[in-house]
Every structure is written in C-alpha cells, then in structure tokens.
C-alpha cells in the first residue's frame, strides 16, 4: 500500500528538528527541575545498588524509565544531564512515531509532519524532552501502542495482524510501568482495535490469553508499587465536594479547552482564516464578539475572571507554560514577568477565535465549506487509511478514558498543562484530518508562522529556565565557599529536595507510605511558610539562615555580603539576578516534626 512504502524521511526530519531545538536552548545544569530531582535520585540509587528505591516524591511508578536513566548514569557519569539525555532519546522516538502514526490515521505527509511539529516543538514539549519527568515516557507508551495497533489494522495477513496486536499489548504493559497512564493503550486502545478487527479470522483465544496475562502483569506491578516505602499515595480520599472546592475544580476544568485552544493554535489558525473567507452573518457577529471580548479584557485586566481565562491559562505552581516563562516553581521572591498583559490579550483573542472558528466549521461543514473547497490534484489525493467511523472507534474510547483521568486530577486539585499532551495528540489529528478533507489539502502560510513563534518561544523559554538554574547553582557555590552546609540555606525547590533526601533519606511530604503507615503532615507543619516559601514544610532537615530569592526585597538583608548572581535571558525582561537573603530566627525551627 502507499503508506507502507512511504519515505520515513519526514518522520526523521521531525525528530532532528526536535533535537536541534532542544540542544539549541543549551539545557544543561546539574540541578533538578520540577519533580525530576527525586526521579534522578531513584535512578542514581538503581545505578549504585541495583535496587528500585523511592524518596517520597513520586506517584508514578517510573519503572523502565529508571532503568534507562541508570544505564545513562553508568555510561556518562553525571546525574541530571545523563538521565535527561536518556529522555531526549525517548522524545526523539516519540516524534518519529507520531509522524508515522498521523500518516496512518489519514493525514497527508506534510500535514502529518506539521501536526507532529505542533506537538513536539511546542513550549510544553521542548522543556519536557530534556527533563527526567515521566510525561514523555508516558506519551511514548501510548503512541507506540497506537502505532502498532494501526499496523495490525493495515496488515493483510492474519499472522502479521496477530503479531502486531501482541506487540502492542506487551509493549503497553511494559512501557506503562514508567507512567501508569501508558497502560490505557493496553486497557483501551488494544481492545478497541480488536473490536475493529472482529470480522477477521484471528486466534481469539491466543489474543485473549496474552491480553489477560498483560493485564495481570499490570495489577502485579500496582500491588508491588503499593508496598514500596516513600511513594506518594493517590486516592479519592483527598477530594472535597464543598462549594468552594467544586468552584475551584470548575475553573481547573475550564483550563482544558483553554489550554487546547492555545497549544493547538498553529493548526486552528487555519480554520480562523477559512472562517473569515465566508461572508455570512455568523462571521460578522463573531467579529463583533471579538471586539467586545477585547474591550472587556482591556477594561477589566485585573479582574478575577480575566485572570482565569487569559492564555496561557496558568494555575500557578507546576505549570510549564506560564506568563512568567517556562516552568513555574514554588521559589522565594517575585520572578520577573515574561508575557505582559498586552501580549497575553493578543494570544488569548487569536487562539480562542481560532478554536471558535473550528467549532463553527465543524458543525456547519457541509453548508459553509464545500463550496469553497479547493480541488485536490491527483497526486495530493492521498486516500485515508481509516474512514471516520473506525478512526473514532479507535480514538474515542481512549479519549473518554483519558478525560476520566483528567477529571480525577481536577477534583483532586492537581491539574497541570503537561497532563494534556495525549489529548493534544488526538485533537490535532482530528482537526487536521477534517481540514484536509473539507477545506484544503494544504495549510496556509500563517500556520507555519505561528508554529515558528511557538518553537522560538519554547527554545528561548527553555534556555531561560536553565540559565536561572545555572545562576542559582553559582549563588549556592558562594554560600558553600563561605562554609555554610547545604542544610543552612534554601537553594530552591529541587535543590532543597535533594538536600532533604541526603539528610533524612526521603522527602517528608504529605501522604507518603512509611514503615508506620501513610504519613500526613501535622497542621503546624502545613502552616510553616518562611518568606512565602510554602514547600519548606516538606524539608524539615533544613534549618535555613539564608535563602536564594528572585528579588532583593523578599526576606531580610543578609549580615554577610553576598553579591547577586546575574543571568541573561532570551525573553523579556532579558536579564535578572539571584539574590541571597537572610531569614528570621524562627525559621530555624520547623514546627510539627
């Protein structure tokens, strides 16, 4: 078939572009970023002792990700750069498979490459591709399972169909040990594929037995993980259903469509342009609505609602793409602003209007689009591998299952933008498949311009994130040169986490498994907040006299003179400094130990 004989060069090019953009950001600093400090520590323990050990900051199993990280530590010697390099390889493989998967889902080669680059060159994917977080391994598990299932559907021989299905089930079972959402391939995508192939003569007993063994393997892994010390317990027990919590959960749920409109705007902008070509009352009313929306944003820029609908729709700590740049962490001081209000209003209006145009054209496609549809040249009319019905039967159950997972995270109060990556994959292929069939086989040039801006922001933002980390390490060296131990200062969220593990063997987080059962922090500890550093509650081993801050106003002036460490950024405000501040004496005593 045509797709089976297609060149792999576009997929290789997508992977190479990801590698170039990631390395161009100079993402090197021997310091943790986000939660990966604890994951790197587990990989180090595996490399040193051969045992899987957790340190109180992991709800993901990590599995094969730790084995890969430990191998790279053995090969390269360093900790953070080595383990992150291992994830970069996984990210490149994910980019390659995404492009081939999109082609098999019916996208033209150029459109499949564009959809792939929209995902992997986004300011969300680039920093994650050189981080030891489990999001990229989890996405890789899903993409590989989907690709293998598509190969099974495409295979004309029953024996090869069975082989692809078995490979999909087994790979999903194994790769899901890094991040449990990867098992959705085994539990949802593989059964959906078998349903699509139900009319073929396949060895159902063999397939059912292997699938059952894989499912049993996942439950054994979950049982083993539940017995490991210093892992984080996630349950529905922490959910509340009072009005305040439900209101906050509703705002968090609102982020899903808002973030989708923002991150998929390189694709959705094509629908906005097609929509504007129409000369209907709907278009004119929509433009009037855009003007009113802009006026509201400009007149009420600091209102509560505007703060929750502006893109990027950051909820604060833990998000990667925020108005402050890439990755917002609980650090001391006020971090400089990268995206000012005017820029955010422009981004918000463009991305939301593009999403609105897509929704309108999707609903009214036969009435509004077909008369303006471009004629496809014979060489452009690539037949879709799957019609819409089997495509929706394949991706629909997975999307529903993943949305159920997101609903759990929303109700639990922990919703981050990186959780949406698998959803972006599904929506990107649906949107582009619809566009190339109903509007035009080619995307307009403005789509490529928006993609370039996204990639540039991702590269520059990732560079700035690591530039701040390198400045923070330099400031820490000044403190250590003055004779201060690691436990005498707050060096930052990830650095302090490593110090806590060095000193007491684990992060003293709320809801971790200990030899005495699940530990919950006492209320006195939950109130511990020196200089606004809320995560100090998890680091009782640190008796801080000093703290590193983004500004020279937070906390107090230090008795000793420590010069600020400057850093240079590629995004506004283009420069900054890490300041050393002193803490009040009461910060030396952590309550509730």
C-alpha positions as CSV (number, residue, x, y, z in Angstrom):
1,X,0.0,0.0,0.0
2,X,1.1,3.6,-0.5
3,X,1.6,4.4,3.2
4,X,3.6,1.3,3.8
5,X,6.0,2.3,1.0
6,X,6.2,6.0,2.1
7,X,9.5,7.5,2.9
8,X,10.5,7.8,6.5
9,X,12.4,11.0,5.9
10,X,9.7,13.4,7.1
11,X,9.5,11.5,10.4
12,X,13.3,11.6,10.7
13,X,13.3,15.3,10.0
14,X,10.7,15.9,12.7
15,X,12.9,14.1,15.2
16,X,16.0,16.0,14.0
17,X,14.2,19.4,14.4
18,X,13.3,18.5,17.9
19,X,16.9,17.5,18.7
20,X,18.2,20.8,17.2
21,X,15.7,23.0,19.0
22,X,16.2,21.2,22.4
23,X,20.0,21.4,22.2
24,X,19.9,25.0,20.9
25,X,18.4,26.0,24.2
26,X,21.6,24.8,26.0
27,X,19.6,22.8,28.6
28,X,22.5,21.9,30.9
29,X,22.5,22.4,34.7
30,X,23.4,19.8,37.3
31,X,20.3,20.6,39.3
32,X,16.8,19.3,39.5
33,X,13.9,20.8,37.6
34,X,10.3,20.4,38.8
35,X,9.9,16.9,40.3
36,X,12.6,15.2,38.4
37,X,15.2,15.7,41.2
38,X,13.5,12.8,43.1
39,X,13.3,10.7,39.9
40,X,17.0,11.3,39.2
41,X,17.8,10.3,42.8
42,X,16.0,7.0,42.3
43,X,17.9,6.4,39.0
44,X,21.1,7.1,40.9
45,X,20.2,4.6,43.6
46,X,19.4,2.0,40.9
47,X,22.7,2.6,39.3
48,X,24.6,2.4,42.6
49,X,22.8,-0.5,44.3
50,X,20.7,-2.3,41.6
51,X,17.5,-1.7,43.7
52,X,14.4,0.4,42.9
53,X,14.1,3.0,45.7
54,X,11.7,5.9,46.1
55,X,12.2,9.0,48.1
56,X,8.8,10.4,48.9
57,X,8.0,12.4,45.8
58,X,6.7,10.0,43.3
59,X,3.2,8.8,42.4
60,X,4.4,7.5,39.0
61,X,6.0,4.0,39.1
62,X,8.9,5.1,36.8
63,X,9.8,1.5,36.0
64,X,11.8,1.2,32.8
65,X,12.5,5.0,32.8
66,X,14.7,4.4,35.9
67,X,16.5,1.5,34.3
68,X,17.2,3.7,31.2
69,X,18.3,6.6,33.4
70,X,20.6,4.3,35.5
71,X,22.2,3.0,32.3
72,X,23.0,6.5,31.1
73,X,24.4,7.4,34.5
74,X,26.7,4.4,34.2
75,X,27.7,5.5,30.7
76,X,28.1,9.3,31.2
77,X,28.8,9.6,34.9
78,X,26.8,12.7,35.7
79,X,23.3,12.5,37.2
80,X,21.0,15.2,35.8
81,X,22.4,15.6,32.3
82,X,22.8,11.8,31.8
83,X,19.3,11.0,32.9
84,X,17.8,13.9,30.8
85,X,19.8,12.7,27.8
86,X,18.0,9.4,28.1
87,X,14.6,11.1,27.9
88,X,15.7,13.1,24.9
89,X,16.2,9.8,23.1
90,X,12.7,8.8,24.1
91,X,11.4,12.1,22.9
92,X,13.0,11.7,19.5
93,X,11.5,8.3,19.1
94,X,8.1,9.7,20.1
95,X,8.4,12.4,17.4
96,X,9.3,9.8,14.8
97,X,6.4,7.6,15.8
98,X,3.9,10.5,16.0
99,X,4.6,11.4,12.4
100,X,4.2,7.8,11.1
101,X,1.0,7.4,13.3
102,X,-0.6,10.5,11.9
103,X,0.1,9.3,8.4
104,X,-1.6,6.0,9.1
105,X,-4.5,7.9,10.6
106,X,-5.2,9.5,7.3
107,X,-3.1,12.7,7.2
108,X,-1.1,13.7,4.2
109,X,2.7,13.5,4.8
110,X,3.1,17.3,5.1
111,X,0.1,17.7,7.3
112,X,1.3,14.8,9.5
113,X,4.7,16.4,9.8
114,X,3.0,19.7,10.7
115,X,0.8,18.1,13.4
116,X,3.9,16.4,14.8
117,X,5.9,19.6,14.9
118,X,3.0,21.4,16.5
119,X,3.2,18.9,19.4
120,X,7.0,18.3,19.7
121,X,8.1,21.9,19.1
122,X,5.6,23.4,21.5
123,X,6.9,25.3,24.6
124,X,5.5,22.4,26.6
125,X,7.2,19.5,24.8
126,X,10.7,21.0,24.4
127,X,11.5,21.5,28.1
128,X,10.0,18.2,28.9
129,X,12.2,16.5,26.3
130,X,15.3,17.3,28.3
131,X,13.8,16.6,31.7
132,X,13.6,13.3,33.7
133,X,9.9,13.8,34.2
134,X,7.7,10.8,33.3
135,X,5.4,12.7,30.9
136,X,7.4,11.9,27.7
137,X,7.8,8.2,28.5
138,X,4.1,8.0,29.3
139,X,3.2,9.6,25.9
140,X,5.7,7.3,24.2
141,X,3.9,4.3,25.6
142,X,0.6,5.5,24.2
143,X,1.9,6.5,20.8
144,X,3.8,3.2,20.3
145,X,0.7,1.1,21.2
146,X,-1.4,3.2,18.9
147,X,1.1,2.8,16.0
148,X,1.3,-1.0,16.5
149,X,-2.4,-1.3,16.5
150,X,-2.6,0.7,13.3
151,X,-0.1,-1.7,11.8
152,X,-2.3,-4.5,12.8
153,X,-5.3,-2.9,11.1
154,X,-3.3,-2.3,8.0
155,X,-1.8,-5.8,7.8
156,X,-3.3,-8.0,5.1
157,X,-2.1,-11.3,6.7
158,X,-3.7,-12.7,9.8
159,X,-0.4,-13.9,11.2
160,X,1.1,-10.4,11.0
161,X,-2.1,-8.9,12.4
162,X,-1.8,-11.1,15.4
163,X,1.9,-10.3,15.8
164,X,1.3,-6.5,15.8
165,X,-1.6,-6.9,18.3
166,X,0.6,-9.0,20.6
167,X,3.4,-6.4,20.3
168,X,1.0,-3.6,21.1
169,X,-0.3,-5.3,24.3
170,X,3.1,-6.4,25.5
171,X,4.8,-3.1,24.8
172,X,2.0,-1.2,26.6
173,X,2.2,-3.4,29.6
174,X,6.0,-2.9,29.9
175,X,6.2,0.8,28.9
176,X,3.3,1.7,31.2
177,X,5.5,1.0,34.2
178,X,7.1,4.4,33.7
179,X,3.8,6.3,34.0
180,X,0.6,4.4,34.7
181,X,-1.4,6.3,32.1
182,X,0.6,4.4,29.5
183,X,-1.5,1.4,30.4
184,X,-4.5,3.0,28.7
185,X,-3.1,1.5,25.5
186,X,-3.4,-2.0,26.9
187,X,-6.8,-1.4,28.5
188,X,-8.5,0.7,25.9
189,X,-6.6,1.0,22.5
190,X,-5.9,-2.7,22.1
191,X,-9.5,-3.8,22.8
192,X,-10.8,-1.1,20.5
193,X,-8.5,-2.4,17.8
194,X,-9.7,-6.0,18.3
195,X,-13.3,-4.8,18.0
196,X,-12.5,-3.2,14.7
197,X,-10.9,-6.5,13.5
198,X,-13.7,-8.7,14.8
199,X,-14.7,-9.8,11.3
200,X,-11.3,-11.2,10.6
201,X,-10.3,-14.8,11.4
202,X,-7.9,-14.3,14.3
203,X,-6.9,-16.7,17.1
204,X,-9.2,-15.1,19.7
205,X,-8.1,-17.5,22.4
206,X,-4.4,-16.7,22.0
207,X,-5.1,-12.9,21.9
208,X,-7.3,-13.1,25.0
209,X,-4.8,-15.1,26.9
210,X,-1.9,-12.8,26.2
211,X,-4.0,-9.7,26.9
212,X,-5.1,-11.3,30.2
213,X,-1.5,-12.0,31.1
214,X,-0.6,-8.4,30.4
215,X,-3.4,-7.1,32.5
216,X,-2.4,-9.5,35.3
217,X,1.2,-8.1,35.0
218,X,-0.1,-4.5,35.5
219,X,-2.0,-5.5,38.6
220,X,1.1,-7.2,40.0
221,X,3.1,-4.1,39.3
222,X,0.5,-1.9,41.0
223,X,0.5,-4.2,44.1
224,X,4.3,-4.2,44.2
225,X,4.3,-0.4,43.9
226,X,1.7,-0.1,46.8
227,X,4.2,-2.0,49.0
228,X,7.1,0.3,48.4
229,X,8.2,2.8,51.0
230,X,8.2,6.5,50.5
231,X,5.9,6.6,47.5
232,X,3.0,9.0,47.3
233,X,-0.5,7.7,47.9
234,X,-3.1,9.0,45.5
235,X,-6.7,8.3,46.3
236,X,-10.1,9.9,46.2
237,X,-9.9,10.5,49.9
238,X,-8.5,13.9,49.4
239,X,-11.4,15.1,47.3
240,X,-13.8,17.6,48.8
241,X,-17.2,18.4,47.5
242,X,-18.0,21.7,49.2
243,X,-18.9,24.6,47.1
244,X,-15.5,26.4,47.3
245,X,-13.6,23.2,46.1
246,X,-16.1,22.5,43.4
247,X,-15.8,26.1,42.2
248,X,-12.0,25.7,42.0
249,X,-12.4,22.4,40.3
250,X,-14.7,24.0,37.7
251,X,-12.0,26.6,37.0
252,X,-9.4,23.9,36.6
253,X,-11.7,22.0,34.2
254,X,-12.1,25.2,32.2
255,X,-8.4,25.1,31.6
256,X,-8.7,22.0,29.4
257,X,-10.4,23.8,26.4
258,X,-8.5,27.0,27.0
259,X,-5.1,25.2,27.0
260,X,-6.2,23.2,24.0
261,X,-7.0,26.3,22.0
262,X,-3.7,27.8,23.0
263,X,-1.4,24.9,22.3
264,X,-3.1,23.8,19.1
265,X,-3.4,27.4,17.7
266,X,-0.8,26.6,14.9
267,X,-3.4,24.2,13.5
268,X,-6.6,26.0,14.5
269,X,-5.4,29.3,12.9
270,X,-6.2,27.6,9.5
271,X,-9.8,27.4,10.5
272,X,-9.9,31.0,11.5
273,X,-8.7,32.0,8.1
274,X,-11.2,29.8,6.3
275,X,-13.9,31.1,8.5
276,X,-13.1,34.7,7.7
277,X,-13.3,34.0,4.0
278,X,-17.1,33.4,4.4
279,X,-19.4,36.4,4.0
280,X,-22.2,35.3,6.3
281,X,-23.9,36.8,9.3
282,X,-22.2,34.4,11.6
283,X,-18.8,35.8,10.6
284,X,-19.8,39.4,11.2
285,X,-21.4,38.6,14.5
286,X,-18.3,36.7,15.5
287,X,-16.0,39.7,14.7
288,X,-18.3,41.9,16.7
289,X,-18.0,39.5,19.6
290,X,-14.2,39.5,19.2
291,X,-14.2,43.3,19.5
292,X,-16.4,43.2,22.6
293,X,-14.2,40.5,24.1
294,X,-11.1,42.6,23.5
295,X,-12.7,45.6,25.1
296,X,-13.7,43.6,28.2
297,X,-10.1,42.2,28.5
298,X,-8.6,45.7,28.2
299,X,-11.1,47.4,30.5
300,X,-11.0,44.7,33.2
301,X,-7.4,43.4,33.0
302,X,-7.1,42.7,36.7
303,X,-10.5,41.2,37.4
304,X,-10.7,37.6,38.8
305,X,-12.4,36.2,35.7
306,X,-9.9,37.7,33.3
307,X,-7.1,36.2,35.2
308,X,-8.6,32.8,34.7
309,X,-9.3,33.0,31.0
310,X,-6.1,34.7,29.7
311,X,-3.8,32.4,27.8
312,X,-1.5,30.8,28.7
313,X,-4.0,29.7,31.3
314,X,-1.7,29.1,34.2
315,X,-3.0,27.9,37.5
316,X,0.4,28.6,39.2
317,X,2.9,26.2,40.7
318,X,3.8,23.2,38.5
319,X,2.7,24.5,35.1
320,X,5.3,24.7,32.3
321,X,4.0,27.4,30.1
322,X,3.1,30.5,32.2
323,X,3.2,34.3,32.0
324,X,6.5,34.0,33.9
325,X,8.1,31.9,31.2
326,X,8.8,28.1,31.3
327,X,8.1,26.2,34.5
328,X,6.7,28.0,37.5
329,X,8.0,26.5,40.7
330,X,7.5,27.4,44.4
331,X,10.6,29.6,44.8
332,X,11.3,32.6,47.1
333,X,10.9,36.1,45.6
334,X,9.0,37.6,42.7
335,X,10.0,36.1,39.4
336,X,10.2,38.6,36.5
337,X,7.2,38.6,34.1
338,X,7.9,37.4,30.6
339,X,4.5,37.8,28.9
340,X,2.9,41.1,29.7
341,X,-0.8,41.8,29.7
342,X,-0.9,43.1,26.1
343,X,0.8,40.0,24.7
344,X,-1.5,37.7,26.7
345,X,-4.6,39.5,25.4
346,X,-3.4,39.1,21.8
347,X,-2.6,35.4,22.3
348,X,-6.0,34.9,24.0
349,X,-8.1,36.6,21.4
350,X,-6.3,34.8,18.5
351,X,-6.3,31.3,20.0
352,X,-9.9,31.5,21.2
353,X,-11.2,32.9,18.0
354,X,-9.4,30.1,16.1
355,X,-11.0,27.5,18.3
356,X,-14.4,29.1,17.9
357,X,-13.9,29.1,14.1
358,X,-13.0,25.4,14.2
359,X,-16.2,24.6,16.2
360,X,-18.4,26.6,13.9
361,X,-17.0,25.0,10.7
362,X,-17.2,21.5,12.3
363,X,-20.9,22.0,12.9
364,X,-21.7,23.7,9.6
365,X,-19.1,22.0,7.4
366,X,-21.5,21.0,4.5
367,X,-23.2,24.4,4.3
368,X,-20.2,26.7,4.6
369,X,-17.1,24.9,3.4
370,X,-17.8,22.6,0.5
371,X,-18.5,25.5,-1.9
372,X,-15.0,27.0,-1.1
373,X,-13.2,23.7,-1.0
374,X,-10.0,23.6,-3.1
375,X,-9.7,21.0,-5.7
376,X,-7.1,18.4,-4.9
377,X,-4.6,17.5,-7.6
378,X,-4.4,13.8,-8.3
379,X,-1.1,13.4,-6.6
380,X,-2.4,15.2,-3.5
381,X,-5.5,13.0,-3.1
382,X,-3.9,10.5,-0.7
383,X,-6.6,8.0,0.4
384,X,-7.2,7.8,4.1
385,X,-6.2,4.6,5.7
386,X,-9.2,4.7,8.1
387,X,-12.6,6.2,7.5
388,X,-14.0,8.4,10.1
389,X,-16.1,5.7,11.8
390,X,-13.2,3.3,12.6
391,X,-11.0,6.3,13.5
392,X,-13.4,7.5,16.1
393,X,-13.9,4.0,17.4
394,X,-10.2,3.7,17.8
395,X,-9.5,7.1,19.4
396,X,-12.9,7.8,21.0
397,X,-12.7,5.3,23.9
398,X,-9.2,6.3,24.7
399,X,-10.2,10.0,24.7
400,X,-13.1,9.3,27.1
401,X,-10.8,7.2,29.4
402,X,-8.2,9.9,29.5
403,X,-10.7,12.6,30.2
404,X,-11.9,10.5,33.1
405,X,-8.3,10.5,34.4
406,X,-8.2,14.3,33.9
407,X,-11.5,14.6,35.8
408,X,-9.9,12.8,38.7
409,X,-6.9,15.1,38.7
410,X,-9.2,18.2,38.6
411,X,-11.2,17.0,41.6
412,X,-8.0,16.2,43.4
413,X,-6.8,19.7,42.8
414,X,-3.7,18.8,40.8
415,X,-4.1,19.8,37.2
416,X,-1.0,20.7,35.1
417,X,-0.7,21.6,31.5
418,X,1.7,18.7,30.8
419,X,-1.2,16.3,31.6
420,X,-2.9,17.3,28.3
421,X,-0.2,16.1,25.9
422,X,-2.1,12.8,24.9
423,X,-5.3,14.8,24.4
424,X,-3.5,17.3,22.1
425,X,-2.4,14.3,20.0
426,X,-5.9,13.1,19.4
427,X,-7.4,16.6,18.8
428,X,-4.6,17.5,16.4
429,X,-5.2,14.5,14.1
430,X,-9.0,15.1,14.2
431,X,-8.7,18.8,13.4
432,X,-6.2,18.3,10.5
433,X,-8.0,15.3,9.1
434,X,-11.2,17.4,9.0
435,X,-9.3,20.4,7.4
436,X,-7.6,18.5,4.6
437,X,-10.9,16.7,3.7
438,X,-13.3,19.6,3.9
439,X,-11.3,22.8,3.4
440,X,-7.9,22.3,1.7
441,X,-5.2,19.7,1.4
442,X,-2.6,22.4,2.3
443,X,-2.3,24.5,5.4
444,X,-2.0,28.3,4.8
445,X,1.3,30.1,5.5
446,X,0.2,31.8,8.7
447,X,0.0,28.4,10.3
448,X,3.8,27.9,9.7
449,X,4.4,31.4,11.1
450,X,2.6,30.6,14.3
451,X,4.4,27.3,14.6
452,X,7.7,29.2,14.2
453,X,6.7,31.6,17.0
454,X,5.8,28.7,19.3
455,X,9.0,26.9,18.6
456,X,11.1,30.1,19.2
457,X,9.3,30.7,22.5
458,X,9.9,27.0,23.5
459,X,13.6,27.2,22.7
460,X,14.1,30.6,24.3
461,X,12.0,29.8,27.4
462,X,13.9,26.5,27.9
463,X,17.2,28.4,27.7
464,X,16.0,30.9,30.3
465,X,14.8,28.2,32.6
466,X,18.3,26.6,32.6
467,X,20.0,30.0,32.7
468,X,18.3,30.7,36.0
469,X,19.2,27.2,37.3
470,X,22.9,27.9,36.5
471,X,22.8,31.2,38.2
472,X,21.2,29.6,41.3
473,X,24.0,27.0,41.3
474,X,26.6,29.8,41.2
475,X,24.9,31.6,44.1
476,X,24.9,28.3,46.0
477,X,28.6,27.9,45.4
478,X,29.2,31.3,47.1
479,X,27.3,30.1,50.2
480,X,29.2,26.8,50.3
481,X,32.5,28.7,49.9
482,X,31.6,30.7,53.0
483,X,31.5,27.5,55.0
484,X,27.7,27.0,55.1
485,X,26.4,23.4,54.8
486,X,23.5,22.6,52.5
487,X,21.1,22.5,55.4
488,X,21.8,26.2,56.3
489,X,20.0,27.7,53.3
490,X,17.1,27.4,50.9
491,X,18.6,27.0,47.5
492,X,15.4,26.3,45.6
493,X,12.6,23.7,45.4
494,X,14.6,21.0,43.6
495,X,17.9,21.7,45.3
496,X,16.3,21.6,48.7
497,X,14.6,18.3,47.9
498,X,17.9,16.7,47.1
499,X,19.3,18.1,50.4
500,X,16.3,16.7,52.3
501,X,16.9,13.3,50.8
502,X,20.7,13.4,51.6
503,X,19.9,14.3,55.2
504,X,16.9,12.2,56.2
505,X,16.6,9.7,53.3
506,X,13.2,10.9,51.9
507,X,11.0,14.0,51.3
508,X,8.7,14.5,54.3
509,X,5.7,15.0,52.1
510,X,2.1,14.7,53.0
511,X,0.5,11.3,52.2
512,X,3.6,9.1,51.7
513,X,4.0,5.5,52.7
514,X,6.3,5.0,55.7
515,X,7.0,1.9,57.8
516,X,4.4,3.2,60.2
517,X,1.8,3.7,57.6
518,X,0.6,6.6,55.4
519,X,2.0,9.8,57.0
520,X,0.1,13.0,57.0
521,X,1.8,16.3,58.0
522,X,0.6,17.9,61.2
523,X,-1.3,21.1,60.9
524,X,1.6,23.1,62.4
525,X,3.8,22.0,59.6
526,X,1.3,22.9,57.0
527,X,1.4,26.5,58.2
528,X,5.2,26.7,58.0
529,X,5.9,29.3,55.3
530,X,9.2,31.2,55.8
531,X,9.4,34.2,53.3
532,X,6.4,32.8,51.4
533,X,8.2,29.5,50.7
534,X,5.4,27.1,51.2
535,X,7.3,24.0,50.2
536,X,9.7,24.5,53.2
537,X,7.2,22.3,55.1
538,X,8.5,19.3,53.2
539,X,12.1,19.9,54.1
540,X,12.4,19.7,58.0
541,X,16.1,18.8,57.7
542,X,16.9,22.3,56.5
543,X,17.4,24.9,59.2
544,X,17.9,27.9,56.9
545,X,19.7,31.0,57.8
546,X,19.7,32.2,54.2
547,X,17.5,31.9,51.1
548,X,18.0,32.5,47.4
549,X,15.5,34.9,46.0
550,X,14.4,36.3,42.6
551,X,14.5,39.8,44.1
552,X,16.3,41.8,46.8
553,X,13.1,42.8,48.7
554,X,11.9,39.4,50.0
555,X,13.0,38.4,53.5
556,X,15.8,40.5,55.1
557,X,19.2,41.9,54.2
558,X,21.9,39.3,54.9
559,X,24.5,40.1,57.6
560,X,27.3,38.9,55.3
561,X,27.7,40.4,51.9
562,X,26.8,38.0,49.1
563,X,26.8,39.6,45.7
564,X,23.8,38.9,43.5
565,X,24.5,36.4,40.6
566,X,23.2,37.9,37.3
567,X,21.8,35.8,34.5
568,X,20.9,36.6,30.9
569,X,17.7,35.7,29.2
570,X,16.5,35.4,25.7
571,X,13.0,36.5,26.6
572,X,11.8,39.6,28.4
573,X,13.0,41.1,30.7
574,X,16.2,39.7,29.2
575,X,18.2,39.8,32.4
576,X,17.9,39.2,36.1
577,X,19.8,38.1,39.2
578,X,19.6,35.6,42.1
579,X,19.9,37.4,45.4
580,X,21.0,35.9,48.8
581,X,18.6,37.0,51.6
582,X,18.6,36.1,55.3
583,X,15.7,34.6,57.3
584,X,14.3,35.4,60.7
585,X,15.5,33.3,63.7
586,X,12.1,31.5,63.9
587,X,12.8,29.9,60.5
588,X,15.5,27.8,62.1
589,X,12.8,25.7,63.9
590,X,10.3,23.7,61.9
591,X,7.1,23.1,63.8
592,X,5.4,19.8,63.9
593,X,8.4,17.5,63.4
